Amino acid sequence: MSELNNLNLDIEEKKQTFDDVVEKPQEIVNPIDDTQESVSENKFESLNTNEEKPTLFNGVEISQLTKRQLKKYRRMLKWNKTKKEKRAKERLKLKSKKIFAKENNIDLGPSRKQLKMCTMDSSPCKTTVVIDLSFDDLMIDKDMGKVIKQILRIYTENRRSPTPMQLYITNFNGKSKIEMEKHNGYEHWDINFRSENYLDVFPKEKLIYLTSESDNDIMELSQDKVYIIGGLVDHNAHKGLCYKTAIEQGISHGRLPITEYFYTKRRKVFTINQVFEILLRVSEGKSFKDALELVLPKRINIQPAETLKSSG
Ligand SMILES: C[S@@+](CC[C@H](N)C(=O)[O-])C[C@H]1O[C@@H](n2cnc3c(N)ncnc32)[C@H](O)[C@@H]1O
């Protein structure tokens, strides 16, 4: 019985809200790309198949490693030893989870195989979202790293969607590109990476810059429009920058319709991945209200606007 309970918990875990993911950051791996494993294995540059101990770790002679690197190196050795066993256990667990779900009519969502086929090309959703990476020089490295992490989340969400949106990254040429290069094989991910500005990629009249400073509530998504999200993590240091950019470039702008549905004392600027996920859920058929409720962290104290009106 306790095993069944465990399986139940596992299934619940799989259905965790995005909120939980934000609260407890997890390592982001490409959900489809099987090359991830080889990324960490590459660290052992001279490890041969007979499990001989390597002579180099991350390009440094083992005898020259610092205390910290040595700790990492030992952890890697340990992992190398146990990973096969762990993987086998994981596979077994997954198998029983699937059997249990089948027997109990629980929908575990699309399989890996099905997801592989859900590419942007084959997607019926033609709504385009651009992440504008023209702000690299305004961010310290740590914040630049956060932008890339959020893009990885976006990619994961889009890849897991049965109807992925058309995802573009523009101005992909500076520090952000260098940061992204840390992720092996990223060039093969199902994302349109473009070094040009979005103005050089799409007709101007199709562009809508998303910004919390806009007064235009976006009430529905159009397959014919291109929605731009600013690739900026600035802790509010550059308040209104994206709004100003849209005005200067003479392109349309709009905000998520949060005040239409909710009352919140908190400021209404969201992270890049939250904005993307709200758009994705809406493009999949949810209402903006449901998408906002689903994606925004519970700790953002949002209340339905009707509750507020009725309580005076
Ligand atoms: C962390 S915010 C960056 C804030 C930045 N100070 C600015 O000028 O937009 C990242 C991006 O998410 C989008 N965004 C955040 N909150 C939004 C909202 N309430 N409505 C529409 N877009 C939003 C914007 O595109 C924004 O550039």
The ligand as a Gaussian input file, in Angstrom:
#p B3LYP/6-31G(d) Opt

LIG

0 1
 C       11.682000      41.602000     -15.635000
 S       10.791000      42.380000     -16.889000
 C       11.861000      43.722000     -17.287000
 C       11.406000      45.013000     -16.701000
 C       12.047000      46.202000     -17.376000
 N       12.354000      47.216000     -16.403000
 C       11.198000      46.808000     -18.496000
 O       11.457000      47.952000     -18.842000
 O       10.302000      46.107000     -19.026000
 C       11.012000      41.327000     -18.267000
 C       10.028000      41.520000     -19.384000
 O        8.815000      40.856000     -19.105000
 C        7.731000      41.518000     -19.743000
 N        6.723000      41.858000     -18.704000
 C        6.890000      41.801000     -17.364000
 N        5.747000      42.123000     -16.733000
 C        4.829000      42.371000     -17.700000
 C        3.453000      42.761000     -17.694000
 N        2.777000      42.954000     -16.561000
 N        2.823000      42.918000     -18.881000
 C        3.488000      42.728000     -20.053000
 N        4.795000      42.364000     -20.117000
 C        5.456000      42.191000     -18.964000
 C        8.296000      42.733000     -20.437000
 O        8.488000      42.443000     -21.798000
 C        9.619000      42.928000     -19.722000
 O       10.540000      43.553000     -20.535000

